[in-house]
Amino acid sequence: MPKVGMEPIRRRQLIDATIASMGKHGLADTTVQTISRGAGVSPGIIHHYFGGKDELLAATMRSMLVQLRTDVTERLAAAGPSPRARLEAIIDCNFAAEQFQPQVVAAWLGFWAQAPHNPALSRLQRINARRLHSNFLHSLRALLPPERAERVAVGLTAMIDGLWLRFALSGGLSGEMDGREARAVAIGYLDAELGK
């Protein structure tokens, strides 16, 4: 029988172990055994708290989305009403150190690759994509005509996805692009589109 109050601790432990396993092994080779070994618990604990690997994967993606949303909300609040500052805040949170690290990027890549085949992950991916696009569009409409704002929002979203993909495929190797450099590329695109 699990100890009272252990559920949130164990769930967080298993989510962290899932991210680590995906970073080390990739999604295809992340198993209940690799996750439980990484968490230092028996495989049965995963079934007890999540029902199985698919449910744990969905919980992990939801947890990552909540962390990203919280970061965006905090950065937007700090940015104030300036549309330009708000655009930079959105870009900043996508390349922040806690988001743009090899194991987290590898986990996102695994989720993106699996989303077309897993309805729960697909739904979460659509929510995330819509939120990013909407956040960009809201601020861009204050700076550009509607049609152009839409195009730039799509471009910024694609730029962020592409920079994440490039980082993931490089394995986050030393000498490759880091979060600061990725941010600079995205800001450069924004500057070019805003005519700065």
C-alpha positions in Angstrom: 0.0 0.0 0.0 1.5 3.4 -1.0 2.2 5.9 1.7 -0.3 8.7 2.1 0.8 11.9 0.2 3.2 9.9 -2.1 1.1 10.2 -5.2 2.2 13.7 -6.3 5.8 12.9 -5.5 5.7 9.6 -7.4 3.8 11.0 -10.4 6.4 13.8 -10.7 9.3 11.3 -10.3 7.8 9.2 -13.1 7.3 12.1 -15.4 10.8 13.3 -14.9 12.1 9.7 -15.5 10.1 9.6 -18.7 11.6 12.8 -20.0 15.1 11.5 -19.1 14.4 8.1 -20.8 13.2 9.8 -23.9 16.3 12.0 -23.9 18.5 9.0 -23.6 16.7 6.3 -25.5 14.2 8.1 -27.7 10.5 7.4 -27.6 10.6 4.1 -29.4 13.0 2.6 -26.9 11.5 4.2 -23.9 9.8 1.4 -22.0 8.1 0.9 -18.7 11.3 -0.7 -17.6 13.6 2.2 -18.7 11.3 4.6 -17.0 10.9 2.6 -13.8 14.6 2.0 -13.6 15.3 5.7 -14.0 12.8 6.5 -11.3 14.2 3.8 -9.0 10.8 2.2 -8.6 9.2 -1.1 -9.7 7.4 -1.2 -13.1 4.1 -1.8 -11.3 4.2 1.7 -9.9 3.7 3.1 -13.4 0.6 1.0 -13.8 -0.6 2.0 -10.4 -0.4 5.7 -10.9 -0.9 6.0 -14.7 -2.5 2.8 -15.9 0.3 2.2 -18.5 3.0 3.7 -20.7 0.6 5.6 -23.0 -1.2 7.3 -20.1 2.2 8.2 -18.6 3.4 9.7 -22.0 0.2 11.8 -22.2 0.7 12.9 -18.6 4.3 13.8 -19.3 3.3 15.9 -22.4 0.6 17.6 -20.4 3.1 18.4 -17.6 5.5 19.9 -20.1 2.7 22.0 -21.7 1.7 23.3 -18.2 5.3 24.3 -17.5 5.5 26.0 -20.8 2.2 27.8 -20.4 3.1 28.9 -16.9 6.4 30.3 -18.2 4.6 32.2 -21.0 2.0 33.6 -18.6 4.7 34.9 -16.2 6.8 36.4 -19.0 3.8 38.0 -20.7 2.8 39.6 -17.3 6.4 40.9 -16.9 6.4 42.2 -20.4 3.5 44.6 -19.9 1.4 46.0 -22.7 4.1 46.6 -25.3 3.3 44.3 -28.3 7.1 44.1 -29.1 8.0 43.1 -25.5 5.2 40.5 -25.5 6.5 39.0 -28.8 10.0 38.7 -27.3 8.6 37.2 -24.1 7.0 34.4 -26.1 10.2 33.8 -28.1 12.2 33.9 -24.9 10.2 31.2 -23.1 10.5 28.8 -26.1 14.3 29.0 -25.9 14.7 29.4 -22.1 17.2 27.1 -20.4 14.7 24.9 -18.8 12.9 24.3 -22.1 15.8 24.2 -24.5 17.9 21.4 -23.1 18.7 18.2 -24.9 16.5 15.8 -23.0 13.4 18.1 -23.0 13.8 18.8 -26.7 14.2 15.1 -27.4 11.0 14.4 -25.5 9.1 17.1 -27.5 10.5 15.6 -30.7 9.3 12.2 -29.6 5.8 13.6 -28.9 5.6 15.4 -32.2 6.6 12.3 -34.1 4.0 10.2 -32.3 1.2 12.8 -32.3 -0.2 11.7 -35.8 -0.6 8.2 -34.5 -1.8 8.8 -30.9 -5.1 10.8 -30.5 -4.3 12.0 -27.0 -0.9 13.4 -28.0 -2.3 14.8 -31.2 -4.9 16.8 -29.3 -2.3 18.1 -26.9 0.0 19.1 -29.9 -2.9 21.0 -31.5 -3.6 22.9 -28.3 0.0 23.9 -28.0 0.3 24.9 -31.6 -2.9 27.0 -31.5 -1.8 28.7 -28.2 1.6 29.7 -29.7 0.0 31.0 -32.9 -2.7 32.9 -31.0 -0.2 34.5 -28.6 1.9 35.7 -31.5 -1.1 36.9 -33.5 -2.5 38.9 -30.6 0.6 41.1 -30.4 1.3 41.2 -34.1 -2.1 42.6 -34.9 -1.1 45.7 -32.9 1.9 46.2 -35.2 0.9 44.9 -38.6 -2.1 44.8 -40.9 -4.2 41.6 -40.3 -3.1 39.6 -43.3 0.5 40.3 -42.7 0.2 39.7 -38.9 -1.2 36.2 -39.8 1.7 35.5 -42.1 4.3 36.6 -39.6 2.6 34.5 -36.8 2.8 31.4 -39.0 6.5 32.3 -39.8 7.5 32.8 -36.2 5.8 29.5 -35.2 7.5 27.6 -38.0 10.8 29.3 -37.1 10.5 28.1 -33.5 9.6 24.6 -34.6 12.4 24.5 -37.0 15.0 25.7 -34.5 13.8 23.1 -32.0 14.0 20.4 -34.7 17.5 21.4 -35.7 18.6 21.3 -32.0 17.0 17.9 -31.5 18.5 16.4 -34.6 22.0 17.7 -33.6 21.5 16.0 -30.2 22.2 19.3 -28.5 25.9 18.8 -29.2 28.5 21.2 -28.1 29.2 23.7 -30.8 25.7 23.5 -32.2 23.1 26.2 -31.7 22.1 26.9 -28.1 19.0 28.7 -26.7 20.6 32.1 -27.0 21.6 31.6 -30.6 18.2 30.2 -31.4 16.5 33.2 -29.8 18.7 35.5 -31.8 17.7 33.8 -35.1 14.0 34.1 -34.2 14.4 37.8 -33.1 16.2 38.5 -36.3 13.3 37.1 -38.3 10.9 39.2 -36.2 13.0 42.4 -36.8 13.1 41.7 -40.5 9.3 41.3 -40.7 8.7 44.4 -38.6 11.1 46.4 -40.7 13.6 47.1 -37.9 
